[in-house]
Amino acid sequence: MGKDEKLNLASAETFSLRAIIPQLLAIIVGMIMVILDSTAMNVAIPSLVKDLNSDLDTIKWTITGYTLAMSAVIPLAGWLSDRIGAKRVFLISITLFTIGSALCAIAQSPSELIVFRMLQGLGGGMVAPVGMAMVFSLAPPEKRGAVMGFLGIPILLGPALGPILSGYLVEYQSWHWIFLINLPVGIAAVIMIQFLIPKSKRSEKIPHLDWKGMILAPIAFAMLAYGISESGTSWTSTSTLTGLIVGGIALILFIISSLSQKQPLLELRVFRSSDFTRSILLLWVVMFAMFGVMVMVPLFLQNVKGYSALETGVMLLPQALMAGLCMPISGKLFDKIGARPLALIGLSSITAAMFVLSGVTVDTGKLVILIALGLMGLGMGFTMMPLNTHVMNSSPRHLVSRVTSLTTAAQQVVVSFAVTVLTTYLTSQAAEHLKSAGNAANPLESMVQGFGDTFNLVAWIAAAGILFALFLRKPKQAPDEGDGQNTPSVMIH
């Protein structure tokens, strides 16, 4: 082990969670702003359509454009961290996101808002993979679960708290405040990161620029995300087919190119590890169930139960609180017992929650829904970060920044796929129930039955995940390949 590595690697004997709390807080403040914003826009869409004198298809591009920009830059996060240092990349990303927020707040037309949202996406895309890699490097292997557990709190609280905050701002202020509120948080994050996080270590050997990957990866992930998002309208439309075909071809070329390079933009060779492959596939199952439901439940509460945006956000609060409570607990347990038992508990809870929701009716009471959401939150808290930590533990330490970029980029596509598939399935099932009812058809009742079918589908997907989780095993520390120069790219001094 080289001198620099000795300086950078934390040891289990000298490690103190209390000592790294300032660094953790700085990273979390930066990340939570981006996470909150990713869900806030959904609530603001009706107000944007009205205030900007636009239509729904145009305003939806404020979300689509943001997603495409994020998908395009995520693959670059690892290389840039190696090249200029993770701290600098994190600072630039947060600054760009904050500037984009300010511009969004003063946008006067749909086209301006779409452009500024894409600027936000360019900044926000690298925040999660870089932040996660930085947090991962703060602790020795024996303590990573506890540290990553704290990071998971904003990742799961954000999507649940976002609708509450945005619902309040839209209802009692205006949509501009969804972006204005980011300014003080962004400024605070920049100051905290600058002064609380020591300078990150760059790779001693200037990393090779995989220019083929730099061209192909953004095209692949952005076009796949676009094609999947457009498929919600039609799987055979020109825009859907263009996105899927162009993205698919670019992805195949990217995989071929990456496997032939010594220093690819995204390190795909980690899939040679069976531990990594099993855990990443299971993580995708969890992401599909979790984020798909995060969209379905608010739709049910607003379209069937008639709740306002703010009321819907408040109903989702128990899920967020349960997830936030269970996250640090699962992190500490991960260090002792590994990911498998936690994944089994979490997925069983998610499955139970979905089976409860699959029986919803127009008259289903709040208590039943709250119990199901509480179970869902428990499941999220016991699966999300333990599986993420398990994935990173299964890869060589010096490839952590490349692995977080890979997993984040793939998860972006999985989440888009989940939302599109479930909303399409919901629409088709509701239409089928309406058709089969004939003259006695009740549109609201048919929609409720469609929601029940959709929750049932997610329940069986989560149940399949339980079987998959049985094959997880605690990985041996993956070998740190490479010479002494190839040290971890995001180690913190």
C-alpha positions as CSV (number, residue, x, y, z in Angstrom):
1,M,0.0,0.0,0.0
2,G,1.5,3.4,-1.0
3,K,2.0,6.3,1.3
4,D,-1.0,8.2,-0.2
5,E,-3.3,5.3,0.3
6,K,-2.2,5.0,4.0
7,L,-3.2,8.7,4.4
8,N,-6.5,8.2,2.7
9,L,-7.8,4.9,3.9
10,A,-9.7,5.0,7.1
11,S,-9.1,2.3,9.6
12,A,-11.7,0.5,11.7
13,E,-9.7,1.2,14.9
14,T,-9.4,5.0,14.5
15,F,-12.7,5.6,12.7
16,S,-15.3,7.7,14.5
17,L,-18.7,8.4,13.0
18,R,-19.0,11.6,15.0
19,A,-15.8,12.9,13.4
20,I,-17.1,12.7,9.9
21,I,-20.6,14.1,10.7
22,P,-19.6,17.6,9.3
23,Q,-18.5,16.1,6.0
24,L,-21.7,14.0,5.9
25,L,-23.9,17.0,6.5
26,A,-22.2,19.0,3.8
27,I,-22.7,16.3,1.2
28,I,-26.3,15.6,2.4
29,V,-27.3,19.3,2.1
30,G,-26.0,19.4,-1.5
31,M,-27.8,16.1,-2.4
32,I,-31.1,16.8,-0.7
33,M,-31.7,20.0,-2.7
34,V,-31.4,18.0,-6.0
35,I,-33.5,15.1,-4.7
36,L,-36.3,17.4,-3.5
37,D,-36.4,19.2,-6.8
38,S,-36.7,16.0,-8.8
39,T,-40.2,15.3,-7.3
40,A,-41.4,18.9,-6.8
41,M,-42.0,19.6,-10.5
42,N,-44.8,17.0,-10.7
43,V,-47.0,19.0,-8.4
44,A,-46.4,22.3,-10.2
45,I,-47.3,21.1,-13.7
46,P,-51.0,22.3,-13.6
47,S,-49.9,25.8,-12.4
48,L,-47.2,26.0,-15.0
49,V,-49.7,25.2,-17.8
50,K,-52.0,27.9,-16.6
51,D,-49.4,30.7,-15.7
52,L,-47.3,30.2,-18.9
53,N,-50.3,29.9,-21.2
54,S,-49.1,26.6,-22.5
55,D,-50.3,23.0,-22.9
56,L,-49.5,19.8,-21.0
57,D,-47.3,18.2,-23.7
58,T,-45.1,21.3,-23.8
59,I,-44.8,21.7,-20.0
60,K,-44.0,18.0,-19.6
61,W,-40.7,18.8,-21.4
62,T,-39.6,20.6,-18.2
63,I,-39.4,17.2,-16.7
64,T,-38.3,15.3,-19.8
65,G,-35.5,17.8,-20.6
66,Y,-34.3,17.7,-17.1
67,T,-34.2,13.9,-17.1
68,L,-32.3,13.8,-20.5
69,A,-29.7,16.3,-19.2
70,M,-29.1,14.3,-16.1
71,S,-28.8,11.1,-18.0
72,A,-26.3,12.6,-20.4
73,V,-23.8,13.8,-17.7
74,I,-24.1,11.0,-15.1
75,P,-21.6,8.7,-17.1
76,L,-19.0,11.6,-17.0
77,A,-19.0,11.8,-13.2
78,G,-16.4,9.1,-12.5
79,W,-13.9,10.4,-15.1
80,L,-14.2,14.0,-14.0
81,S,-13.7,13.0,-10.4
82,D,-10.4,11.2,-11.4
83,R,-9.4,14.2,-13.5
84,I,-10.1,17.2,-11.3
85,G,-11.1,15.7,-8.0
86,A,-14.5,14.7,-6.5
87,K,-14.8,17.8,-4.3
88,R,-14.4,20.2,-7.2
89,V,-16.8,18.2,-9.4
90,F,-19.4,18.3,-6.5
91,L,-18.9,22.0,-6.0
92,I,-19.3,22.8,-9.7
93,S,-22.4,20.6,-10.0
94,I,-24.1,22.2,-7.0
95,T,-23.2,25.7,-8.3
96,L,-24.6,24.9,-11.7
97,F,-27.8,23.5,-10.3
98,T,-28.2,26.6,-8.1
99,I,-27.7,28.9,-11.0
100,G,-30.2,26.9,-13.1
101,S,-32.7,27.2,-10.2
102,A,-32.4,31.0,-10.1
103,L,-32.9,31.2,-13.9
104,C,-36.0,28.8,-13.7
105,A,-37.5,31.1,-11.1
106,I,-37.5,34.1,-13.5
107,A,-38.4,32.2,-16.7
108,Q,-41.1,34.0,-18.7
109,S,-42.0,31.4,-21.2
110,P,-42.2,27.6,-21.5
111,S,-39.1,27.5,-23.8
112,E,-37.0,29.4,-21.3
113,L,-38.1,27.2,-18.4
114,I,-37.3,24.0,-20.4
115,V,-33.8,25.3,-21.3
116,F,-33.1,26.4,-17.7
117,R,-34.4,23.1,-16.4
118,M,-31.9,21.3,-18.7
119,L,-29.2,23.5,-17.2
120,Q,-30.3,22.3,-13.8
121,G,-30.1,18.7,-15.0
122,L,-26.6,19.2,-16.2
123,G,-25.6,20.2,-12.6
124,G,-27.9,17.8,-10.8
125,G,-26.9,14.7,-12.8
126,M,-23.5,14.3,-11.2
127,V,-24.5,15.2,-7.6
128,A,-25.7,11.7,-6.6
129,P,-22.9,9.5,-8.0
130,V,-20.1,11.8,-6.9
131,G,-21.7,12.4,-3.5
132,M,-22.3,8.7,-2.9
133,A,-18.7,7.9,-3.9
134,M,-17.4,10.6,-1.5
135,V,-19.4,9.3,1.4
136,F,-18.4,5.7,0.6
137,S,-14.7,6.7,0.9
138,L,-15.2,8.2,4.4
139,A,-15.4,4.9,6.3
140,P,-13.5,1.6,6.4
141,P,-15.3,-1.5,5.0
142,E,-16.5,-2.6,8.5
143,K,-18.4,0.7,9.1
144,R,-19.6,1.6,5.6
145,G,-23.2,0.4,6.2
146,A,-23.7,2.8,9.1
147,V,-22.3,5.7,7.1
148,M,-24.2,4.9,3.9
149,G,-27.3,4.5,6.1
150,F,-27.1,8.2,7.0
151,L,-26.8,9.1,3.4
152,G,-29.9,7.1,2.5
153,I,-32.1,9.3,4.7
154,P,-32.2,12.3,2.2
155,I,-32.4,9.9,-0.7
156,L,-35.7,8.4,0.6
157,L,-37.0,11.4,2.5
158,G,-36.6,13.7,-0.5
159,P,-39.1,12.0,-2.9
160,A,-41.7,11.9,0.0
161,L,-41.1,15.4,1.3
162,G,-40.8,17.0,-2.1
163,P,-44.6,16.9,-2.8
164,I,-45.4,18.3,0.6
165,L,-43.1,21.3,0.2
166,S,-44.0,21.9,-3.4
167,G,-47.7,21.4,-2.7
168,Y,-47.6,24.1,0.0
169,L,-45.6,26.5,-2.2
170,V,-47.8,26.1,-5.2
171,E,-51.0,26.3,-3.2
172,Y,-50.1,29.3,-1.0
173,Q,-47.3,31.1,-2.9
174,S,-46.5,30.4,-6.6
175,W,-44.5,27.9,-8.6
176,H,-41.6,30.2,-8.7
177,W,-40.8,29.4,-5.1
178,I,-40.1,25.8,-6.0
179,F,-36.9,27.1,-7.5
180,L,-36.3,30.1,-5.3
181,I,-36.1,27.9,-2.2
182,N,-33.1,26.2,-3.8
183,L,-31.0,29.4,-3.7
184,P,-30.2,29.6,0.1
185,V,-29.8,25.8,0.3
186,G,-27.5,25.8,-2.7
187,I,-25.4,28.7,-1.3
188,A,-25.2,27.0,2.1
189,A,-24.2,23.7,0.5
190,V,-21.4,25.4,-1.5
191,I,-20.0,27.1,1.7
192,M,-20.2,23.9,3.7
193,I,-18.5,21.8,1.0
194,Q,-15.8,24.4,0.6
195,F,-14.9,24.6,4.3
196,L,-15.9,21.3,5.8
197,I,-14.7,18.8,3.1
198,P,-10.9,18.6,2.7
199,K,-9.5,18.6,-0.8
200,S,-10.2,15.3,-2.5
201,K,-7.4,13.2,-4.0
202,R,-7.1,13.1,-7.7
203,S,-5.7,10.1,-9.5
204,E,-1.9,10.3,-9.6
205,K,-1.9,9.1,-13.1
206,I,-4.0,11.3,-15.4
207,P,-6.9,9.2,-16.4
208,H,-7.3,8.2,-20.1
209,L,-10.1,10.0,-21.8
210,D,-12.4,7.4,-23.3
211,W,-13.7,9.7,-26.1
212,K,-15.8,7.0,-27.7
213,G,-17.5,6.3,-24.4
214,M,-17.9,10.1,-23.7
215,I,-19.8,10.3,-27.0
216,L,-21.8,7.1,-26.8
217,A,-22.7,6.9,-23.1
218,P,-24.7,10.2,-23.0
219,I,-26.4,9.3,-26.3
220,A,-27.3,5.8,-25.0
221,F,-28.7,6.7,-21.6
222,A,-30.3,10.0,-22.7
223,M,-32.1,8.5,-25.7
224,L,-33.2,5.4,-23.8
225,A,-34.6,7.6,-21.1
226,Y,-36.3,9.7,-23.7
227,G,-37.7,6.7,-25.6
228,I,-39.1,5.1,-22.5
229,S,-40.7,8.4,-21.3
230,E,-42.3,8.9,-24.7
231,S,-43.7,5.3,-24.7
232,G,-46.2,6.4,-22.1
233,T,-48.2,7.8,-25.1
234,S,-47.4,5.0,-27.6
235,W,-44.8,2.3,-27.8
236,T,-45.0,2.5,-31.7
237,S,-44.8,6.3,-32.0
238,T,-41.9,7.8,-34.0
239,S,-40.4,9.5,-31.0
240,T,-40.5,6.3,-28.9
241,L,-39.0,4.2,-31.6
242,T,-36.4,6.8,-32.4
243,G,-35.3,7.0,-28.7
244,L,-35.2,3.3,-28.1
245,I,-33.5,2.4,-31.4
246,V,-30.9,5.1,-31.3
247,G,-30.3,4.6,-27.6
248,G,-30.1,0.8,-28.0
249,I,-27.6,1.0,-30.8
250,A,-25.5,3.5,-28.9
251,L,-25.6,1.3,-25.8
252,I,-24.5,-1.8,-27.8
253,L,-21.6,0.2,-29.3
254,F,-20.8,1.7,-25.9
255,I,-20.6,-1.8,-24.3
256,I,-18.3,-3.1,-27.1
257,S,-16.1,-0.1,-26.9
258,S,-15.9,-0.2,-23.1
259,L,-14.9,-3.9,-23.0
260,S,-12.0,-3.2,-25.4
261,Q,-10.6,-0.3,-23.4
262,K,-8.2,-0.4,-20.4
263,Q,-9.7,2.7,-18.9
264,P,-13.3,2.9,-20.1
265,L,-15.6,5.8,-19.1
266,L,-17.9,3.3,-17.2
267,E,-16.2,0.1,-15.9
268,L,-18.5,-2.7,-17.1
269,R,-16.0,-5.4,-16.1
270,V,-17.4,-5.3,-12.6
271,F,-20.2,-7.4,-14.0
272,R,-17.7,-10.3,-13.9
273,S,-18.3,-10.4,-10.2
274,S,-21.3,-12.6,-9.5
275,D,-21.8,-10.8,-6.2
276,F,-22.0,-7.4,-8.0
277,T,-24.3,-8.7,-10.8
278,R,-26.7,-10.4,-8.3
279,S,-26.9,-7.3,-6.1
280,I,-27.3,-4.8,-9.0
281,L,-30.1,-6.8,-10.5
282,L,-31.9,-7.0,-7.2
283,L,-31.4,-3.3,-6.7
284,W,-33.1,-2.7,-10.0
285,V,-36.1,-4.8,-8.9
286,V,-36.3,-2.7,-5.8
287,M,-36.0,0.6,-7.7
288,F,-38.8,-0.5,-10.1
289,A,-41.2,-1.3,-7.3
290,M,-40.2,1.7,-5.1
291,F,-40.2,4.5,-7.6
292,G,-43.1,3.2,-9.6
293,V,-45.2,3.2,-6.5
294,M,-44.0,6.7,-5.6
295,V,-45.8,7.8,-8.7
296,M,-48.8,5.5,-8.4
297,V,-49.8,6.3,-4.9
298,P,-50.0,10.1,-5.4
299,L,-52.1,9.5,-8.6
300,F,-54.5,7.3,-6.6
301,L,-54.8,9.8,-3.8
302,Q,-55.5,12.8,-6.1
303,N,-57.5,11.2,-8.9
304,V,-59.6,8.7,-6.9
305,K,-59.7,10.1,-3.3
306,G,-59.8,13.7,-4.5
307,Y,-56.9,15.0,-2.2
308,S,-55.1,18.2,-3.0
309,A,-51.4,18.3,-3.7
310,L,-50.7,19.3,-0.1
311,E,-53.0,16.7,1.4
312,T,-51.4,14.0,-0.7
313,G,-47.9,15.1,0.5
314,V,-49.0,14.9,4.1
315,M,-50.5,11.4,3.5
316,L,-47.1,10.3,2.2
317,L,-45.3,11.6,5.3
318,P,-45.5,8.3,7.4
319,Q,-43.8,6.5,4.5
320,A,-41.0,9.0,4.5
321,L,-40.6,9.0,8.3
322,M,-40.6,5.2,8.5
323,A,-38.0,5.1,5.8
324,G,-35.9,7.7,7.5
325,L,-36.1,5.9,10.8
326,C,-35.2,2.5,9.4
327,M,-32.3,3.7,7.3
328,P,-29.6,4.2,10.0
329,I,-30.8,1.1,11.7
330,S,-30.4,-1.0,8.6
331,G,-27.0,0.6,8.0
332,K,-25.7,-0.5,11.4
333,L,-27.2,-4.0,10.9
334,F,-25.6,-4.2,7.5
335,D,-22.1,-4.0,9.0
336,K,-23.0,-6.9,11.3
337,I,-25.2,-9.3,9.2
338,G,-24.8,-8.2,5.6
339,A,-27.4,-7.3,3.0
340,R,-29.4,-10.6,2.5
341,P,-31.5,-10.6,5.7
342,L,-32.2,-6.9,5.4
343,A,-33.2,-7.3,1.8
344,L,-35.5,-10.2,2.8
345,I,-37.2,-8.1,5.5
346,G,-37.5,-5.1,3.3
347,L,-38.8,-6.8,0.2
348,S,-41.3,-8.8,2.3
349,S,-42.6,-5.5,3.8
350,I,-42.9,-3.9,0.3
351,T,-44.7,-7.0,-1.0
352,A,-47.2,-6.9,1.9
353,A,-47.8,-3.2,1.4
354,M,-48.5,-3.7,-2.3
355,F,-50.9,-6.6,-1.6
356,V,-52.8,-4.4,0.8
357,L,-53.0,-1.6,-1.8
358,S,-54.1,-4.0,-4.5
359,G,-57.4,-4.3,-2.6
360,V,-58.2,-0.6,-2.7
361,T,-61.7,0.6,-3.4
362,V,-63.3,4.0,-3.7
363,D,-64.2,3.7,0.0
364,T,-60.8,2.5,1.3
365,G,-60.1,4.5,4.5
366,K,-57.1,6.6,5.4
367,L,-55.9,4.1,8.0
368,V,-55.5,1.3,5.6
369,I,-53.6,3.5,3.2
370,L,-51.4,4.8,5.9
371,I,-50.6,1.3,7.2
372,A,-49.6,0.2,3.7
373,L,-47.4,3.3,3.2
374,G,-45.8,2.7,6.6
375,L,-44.9,-0.8,5.5
376,M,-43.6,0.6,2.2
377,G,-41.4,3.0,4.1
378,L,-40.0,0.2,6.3
379,G,-39.3,-1.8,3.2
380,M,-37.5,1.1,1.6
381,G,-35.4,1.7,4.7
382,F,-34.2,-1.9,4.9
383,T,-33.4,-2.4,1.2
384,M,-32.2,0.8,-0.5
385,M,-28.9,1.7,1.0
386,P,-27.9,-1.8,2.2
387,L,-28.1,-3.0,-1.4
388,N,-26.3,0.1,-2.7
389,T,-23.5,-0.5,-0.2
390,H,-23.4,-4.2,-1.1
391,V,-23.0,-3.2,-4.7
392,M,-20.1,-0.9,-4.0
393,N,-18.5,-3.4,-1.6
394,S,-18.6,-5.9,-4.5
395,S,-16.4,-3.7,-6.7
396,P,-12.7,-2.8,-6.5
397,R,-12.2,0.2,-4.3
398,H,-10.3,2.2,-6.9
399,L,-13.4,1.9,-9.3
400,V,-16.0,3.2,-6.8
401,S,-16.5,6.5,-8.6
402,R,-16.9,4.7,-11.9
403,V,-19.3,2.2,-10.3
404,T,-21.5,4.9,-8.8
405,S,-21.7,6.5,-12.2
406,L,-22.7,3.2,-13.8
407,T,-25.3,2.3,-11.2
408,T,-26.8,5.8,-11.2
409,A,-27.0,6.0,-15.0
410,A,-28.7,2.6,-15.1
411,Q,-31.1,3.4,-12.3
412,Q,-32.2,6.5,-14.2
413,V,-33.3,4.3,-17.0
414,V,-34.9,1.7,-14.7
415,V,-36.9,4.4,-12.9
416,S,-38.1,5.9,-16.2
417,F,-39.0,2.4,-17.4
418,A,-40.9,1.7,-14.1
419,V,-43.0,4.8,-14.2
420,T,-43.8,4.4,-17.9
421,V,-44.7,0.7,-17.6
422,L,-46.9,1.1,-14.6
423,T,-48.7,4.2,-15.9
424,T,-49.3,2.4,-19.2
425,Y,-50.5,-0.7,-17.4
426,L,-52.8,1.4,-15.2
427,T,-54.3,3.1,-18.2
428,S,-54.8,-0.2,-20.1
429,Q,-56.3,-2.0,-17.2
430,A,-58.7,0.8,-16.3
431,A,-59.9,0.8,-20.0
432,E,-60.3,-2.9,-20.0
433,H,-62.4,-2.8,-16.8
434,L,-64.5,0.0,-18.3
435,K,-65.1,-2.0,-21.5
436,S,-66.0,-5.2,-19.7
437,A,-68.5,-3.4,-17.5
438,G,-70.6,-2.5,-20.5
439,N,-73.7,-0.4,-19.9
440,A,-73.1,-0.5,-16.1
441,A,-69.7,1.0,-16.5
442,N,-68.5,3.5,-13.8
443,P,-65.3,5.3,-14.9
444,L,-64.2,6.0,-11.3
445,E,-64.7,2.3,-10.3
446,S,-62.8,1.2,-13.4
447,M,-59.9,3.4,-12.5
448,V,-59.8,2.1,-9.0
449,Q,-59.8,-1.5,-10.3
450,G,-56.9,-0.4,-12.6
451,F,-55.0,0.9,-9.6
452,G,-55.6,-2.4,-7.8
453,D,-54.3,-4.4,-10.7
454,T,-51.2,-2.2,-10.9
455,F,-50.4,-2.5,-7.2
456,N,-50.9,-6.3,-7.6
457,L,-48.3,-6.4,-10.4
458,V,-45.8,-4.5,-8.3
459,A,-46.5,-6.9,-5.4
460,W,-45.6,-9.9,-7.5
461,I,-42.4,-8.2,-8.8
462,A,-41.4,-7.5,-5.2
463,A,-42.2,-11.1,-4.3
464,A,-39.9,-12.3,-7.1
465,G,-37.2,-10.0,-5.5
466,I,-37.6,-12.0,-2.2
467,L,-36.6,-15.2,-4.0
468,F,-33.7,-13.3,-5.7
469,A,-32.5,-12.0,-2.4
470,L,-31.9,-15.6,-1.1
471,F,-29.0,-15.8,-3.5
472,L,-27.2,-12.8,-2.1
473,R,-24.0,-13.5,-0.1
474,K,-21.6,-11.2,1.8
475,P,-18.9,-10.5,-0.8
476,K,-15.2,-10.7,-0.1
477,Q,-13.5,-7.4,-0.4
478,A,-13.0,-7.0,-4.1
479,P,-9.3,-6.9,-5.1
480,D,-8.0,-3.4,-5.7
481,E,-6.5,-4.0,-9.1
482,G,-3.9,-1.8,-10.7
483,D,-0.6,-0.4,-9.6
484,G,0.1,1.9,-6.8
485,Q,-0.8,4.9,-9.0
486,N,-4.3,3.7,-9.5
487,T,-5.6,4.8,-6.1
488,P,-9.2,5.5,-5.3
489,S,-10.4,8.5,-7.2
490,V,-12.6,10.1,-4.5
491,M,-10.6,9.5,-1.3
492,I,-10.9,12.3,1.2
493,H,-7.8,13.5,3.0
